[in-house]
Amino acid sequence: MRSAGKDDYPVTRIRLAASLVSTLTLAGCVVGPSFHAPKLAVPTGFVSPAAAPPAWPKPGWWRYFGSPELDRLVAAAKTHNFSVREAIDQLEAANAQIEISGAPLLPSITATGSGNFQQAGASAAGASSASNFSSFGGVGTRKNIDSRHFTAAFQASYQLDFWGKNYDALRAAQANAAAAQFNAATVALTEEAAVATTYFQTLAYQDELGIAKRNLAAAQGLLDQLRAEFRAGVVDAPSVAQQAALVASERANIPNITSEMRQQAIGLGILTGRAPEFLRIHGGTLSAIHVPRIRPGLPAQLLTRRPDIAEAEATLIGANANVRGAIASFFPSISLTGSAGWQSTALNTLFAPGSMLLSAATSLSQPIFEGGALEGTLNVDRATYREDVAKYEQAVVQAFTDVETAMTALHFATRQERLQRIAVERARAALDGAKAQLQAGVVDISTVLNAEQTLLSDENTLEQARLTRLDAAVNLYKAMGGGWILPKDEVQ
């Protein structure tokens, strides 16, 4: 068997290195704890009243309220809302970080090339003695010598991920990107709900303004009647003064309601990403808004319908990967390098077979003393993981709490609205009766004033009950995930 020549030896080393990579890759192991989602006690059912068949939200849940203007506002928020845009940009940055974190799992290849030219003068006779140089009168014959050198090379380096450190870094980046994706869904749902509640509040103030104006007109009409009767000597001056005071009070309340209504409309500007000057709200009345049927099913189903829970779990997966990577840093790192190139004194023979150069090398590095940096990093990552466990558990419990709270509020707000509507009907009938009795001279003006105040109070209470019911419905949509469902390719 012939021995390896100088041209065969580098090839042999490359083959040995390739064999070593294959062997170490197969024999490699991943260190650190595997991820397991925390086990929490999940209730078998919700305890809130008003049992009904499950009705989970669907995407575009706000459309079921039956308001085209609300649809337009939410569509604008989904496109122009600043928080939504910020969350999308964060998602793009997280996706780009995956490429960065995955780069160490692939070889790094670089190409280099160079050319060198050098010219030097030398004596034509070669090395002459000082005496010979002097015999010619100090005059000698010289010529220029040109030197050229050309090289071209490719170099590859690869850090063998024997302990899974680089893979864990990629895994953490993937989990963080998933968390950013789920956060974007959470932000979008939050802003959609904020648009709906702000819009409903605007409508509520419009209704209150309408109630105030109607009551003011009715009170003013009664005042005009009392003044005419006072001039005819039918009623006394205190009765007129009482009604005049009521008219002044109701008139003074209108600017405050108008201000609150406009402030709510202005608030829709920041939610839809535009200046208030470009926003036009037509509004309407809460009585025209339909409250759709909505109720969750089993509590366990809620865990796959809340993007904030998915975000918390993805963050926990990334924290677990960071712990594994920190543990892997205690173990040796193995690097492989290899290069292939050409070297020649003539450019036209640079890539000739005889100009080829090959080299390969393997290096191993083992941390010995890092001043506690590695141990400190591991402790930080472990503490962060425990913190993220607490955040995940809080997100799960908060989800159940949000649903129970919203369902309770919706149930009792619906009941209050129904009862308050009856109260308004009776207060209106009582006012009509009091006015008729006043005309007949059976009662005095104080009875009418009390009836007017009661009707005004009951109408405003009814308006607040409607708003509370709509807000509870929006909160329940939000608590149930707004139609979001965990993708099938989620991080595990």
Long-range contacts (C-beta under 8 A, 24 or more apart in sequence): 7-356, 10-357, 10-358, 10-359, 10-360, 11-358, 13-358, 13-359, 13-360, 14-338, 14-358, 14-360, 16-360, 17-336, 17-338, 17-360, 17-362, 20-336, 20-362, 21-158, 21-160, 21-336, 24-160, 24-162, 24-334, 25-160, 25-162, 27-162, 28-160, 28-161, 28-162, 28-163, 28-164, 29-162, 29-163, 29-164, 30-163, 30-164, 30-167, 30-168, 30-324, 30-328, 31-163, 31-164, 31-324, 31-327, 31-328, 31-331, 32-164, 32-168, 32-320, 32-323, 32-324, 32-325, 32-326, 32-327, 32-328, 33-320, 33-323, 33-324, 35-316, 35-317, 35-320, 35-321, 37-313, 37-316, 37-392, 38-316, 38-389, 38-392, 38-393, 40-393, 40-396, 40-397, 42-299, 42-300, 42-303, 43-299, 43-400, 44-298, 44-299, 45-298, 45-299, 46-296, 46-299, 46-400, 46-403, 46-404, 46-407, 47-404, 48-403, 48-404, 48-407, 48-408, 48-411, 49-407, 49-408, 49-411, 50-295, 50-407, 50-410, 50-411, 50-414, 52-293, 52-295, 53-295, 54-295, 54-296, 54-297, 54-298, 55-293, 55-294, 55-295, 56-294, 56-296, 56-297, 56-301, 56-305, 56-480, 56-483, 57-294, 57-477, 57-480, 57-481, 57-482, 57-483, 58-483, 59-482, 59-483, 59-484, 60-483, 61-192, 61-477, 61-482, 61-483, 62-192, 62-195, 62-196, 62-477, 64-290, 64-292, 65-196, 65-289, 65-290, 65-291, 65-292, 65-470, 65-473, 66-288, 66-289, 66-290, 67-199, 67-284, 67-288, 67-289, 69-199, 69-281, 69-282, 69-283, 69-284, 70-195, 70-196, 70-199, 73-195, 73-199, 73-268, 73-271, 73-272, 74-192, 74-195, 74-196, 76-272, 76-273, 76-274, 77-191, 77-192, 77-195, 77-271, 77-272, 77-273, 78-188, 78-191, 78-192, 79-273, 80-272, 80-273, 80-274, 81-191, 81-271, 81-272, 81-273, 82-270, 82-273, 83-187, 83-190, 83-191, 84-184, 84-187, 84-188, 84-191, 85-273, 86-187, 87-180, 87-183, 87-184, 87-187, 87-188, 88-184, 90-180, 90-183, 90-184, 91-177, 91-180, 91-181, 91-183, 91-184, 93-180, 94-173, 94-176, 94-177, 94-179, 94-180, 94-181, 95-177, 95-180, 97-173, 97-176, 97-177, 98-170, 98-173, 98-174, 98-177, 100-173, 101-169, 101-170, 101-172, 101-173, 102-170, 102-173, 104-159, 104-161, 104-166, 104-169, 105-161, 105-166, 105-167, 105-170, 106-158, 107-156, 107-157, 107-158, 108-156, 108-157, 108-158, 109-154, 109-155, 109-156, 110-154, 110-155, 110-156, 111-152, 111-153, 111-154, 111-155, 112-151, 112-152, 112-153, 112-154, 112-155, 112-341, 113-151, 113-152, 113-153, 114-150, 114-151, 115-148, 115-149, 115-150, 115-151, 115-347, 116-147, 116-148, 116-149, 116-150, 117-146, 117-147, 117-148, 118-146, 118-147, 118-148, 119-144, 119-145, 119-146, 119-147, 120-144, 120-145, 120-147, 121-145, 147-345, 148-345, 148-346, 148-347, 149-343, 149-345, 150-342, 150-343, 150-344, 150-345, 150-346, 150-347, 150-350, 151-341, 151-342, 151-343, 152-341, 152-342, 152-350, 152-351, 153-339, 153-340, 153-341, 153-342, 153-357, 154-339, 154-340, 154-341, 155-337, 155-338, 155-339, 156-337, 156-338, 156-339, 157-335, 157-336, 157-337, 157-338, 158-335, 158-336, 158-337, 159-333, 159-334, 159-335, 159-336, 160-333, 160-334, 160-335, 160-336, 162-331, 162-332, 162-333, 162-334, 163-328, 163-331, 164-324, 164-325, 164-328, 165-325, 165-328, 165-329, 165-333, 168-321, 168-322, 168-324, 168-325, 168-328, 169-321, 169-325, 171-317, 171-318, 171-321, 171-324, 172-318, 172-319, 172-321, 172-322, 172-325, 173-318, 174-318, 174-491, 175-314, 175-315, 175-317, 175-318, 175-321, 175-491, 176-314, 176-315, 176-318, 178-310, 178-314, 178-317, 178-490, 178-491, 179-311, 179-314, 179-315, 179-318, 182-307, 182-308, 182-310, 182-311, 182-314, 183-307, 183-311, 185-307, 185-484, 186-307, 186-308, 186-311, 189-307, 189-478, 189-481, 189-482, 189-484, 190-478, 191-271, 192-478, 192-482, 193-474, 193-475, 193-477, 193-478, 193-482, 194-271, 195-268, 195-271, 195-272, 196-470, 196-474, 197-470, 197-471, 197-474, 198-264, 198-267, 198-268, 198-271, 199-268, 199-281, 200-286, 200-289, 200-467, 200-470, 200-471, 200-474, 201-264, 201-467, 202-261, 202-264, 202-265, 202-268, 202-281, 202-283, 203-283, 203-284, 203-285, 203-286, 203-289, 204-286, 204-463, 204-464, 204-466, 204-467, 205-257, 205-260, 205-261, 205-264, 206-261, 206-283, 206-284, 206-285, 207-285, 207-286, 207-287, 207-463, 207-466, 208-257, 208-261, 208-460, 208-463, 209-254, 209-257, 209-258, 209-261, 210-285, 211-456, 211-459, 211-460, 211-463, 212-250, 212-253, 212-254, 212-257, 212-456, 213-254, 215-250, 215-452, 215-455, 215-456, 215-459, 216-247, 216-250, 216-251, 216-254, 218-452, 219-243, 219-246, 219-247, 219-250, 219-452, 220-247, 222-435, 222-448, 222-452, 223-247, 226-445, 235-445, 239-444, 239-445, 239-446, 242-445, 242-446, 242-449, 243-445, 243-449, 246-449, 246-452, 246-453, 250-456, 286-463, 286-466, 286-467, 286-470, 287-466, 289-466, 289-470, 291-414, 291-469, 291-470, 291-473, 292-473, 294-473, 294-476, 294-477, 294-480, 295-407, 296-403, 296-407, 296-480, 299-400, 299-403, 302-399, 302-400, 302-403, 302-480, 302-481, 303-396, 303-399, 304-485, 304-486, 305-480, 305-481, 305-484, 305-485, 305-486, 306-395, 306-399, 306-480, 306-481, 306-484, 307-481, 307-484, 308-395, 308-398, 308-399, 309-392, 309-395, 309-396, 309-399, 310-486, 310-490, 311-395, 312-388, 312-391, 312-392, 312-395, 312-396, 313-392, 313-491, 314-490, 314-491, 315-388, 315-391, 315-392, 316-385, 316-388, 316-389, 316-391, 316-392, 317-491, 317-492, 319-381, 319-384, 319-385, 319-388, 320-385, 322-381, 322-384, 322-385, 323-378, 323-381, 323-382, 323-385, 325-381, 326-374, 326-377, 326-378, 326-381, 326-382, 327-378, 329-367, 329-374, 329-377, 329-378, 330-367, 330-374, 330-378, 331-366, 332-364, 332-365, 332-366, 333-364, 333-365, 333-366, 334-362, 334-363, 334-364, 335-362, 335-363, 335-364, 335-365, 336-360, 336-361, 336-362, 337-361, 337-362, 337-363, 399-479, 402-475, 402-478, 402-479, 403-476, 403-479, 403-480, 405-475, 405-479, 406-472, 406-475, 406-476, 406-478, 406-479, 407-476, 409-468, 409-471, 409-472, 409-475, 410-469, 410-472, 410-473, 410-476, 413-465, 413-468, 413-469, 413-472, 414-469, 416-465, 416-468, 416-469, 417-462, 417-465, 417-466, 417-468, 417-469, 420-458, 420-461, 420-462, 420-465, 421-462, 423-458, 423-461, 423-462, 424-455, 424-458, 424-459, 424-462, 427-451, 427-454, 427-455, 427-458, 427-459, 428-455, 430-454, 430-455, 431-455
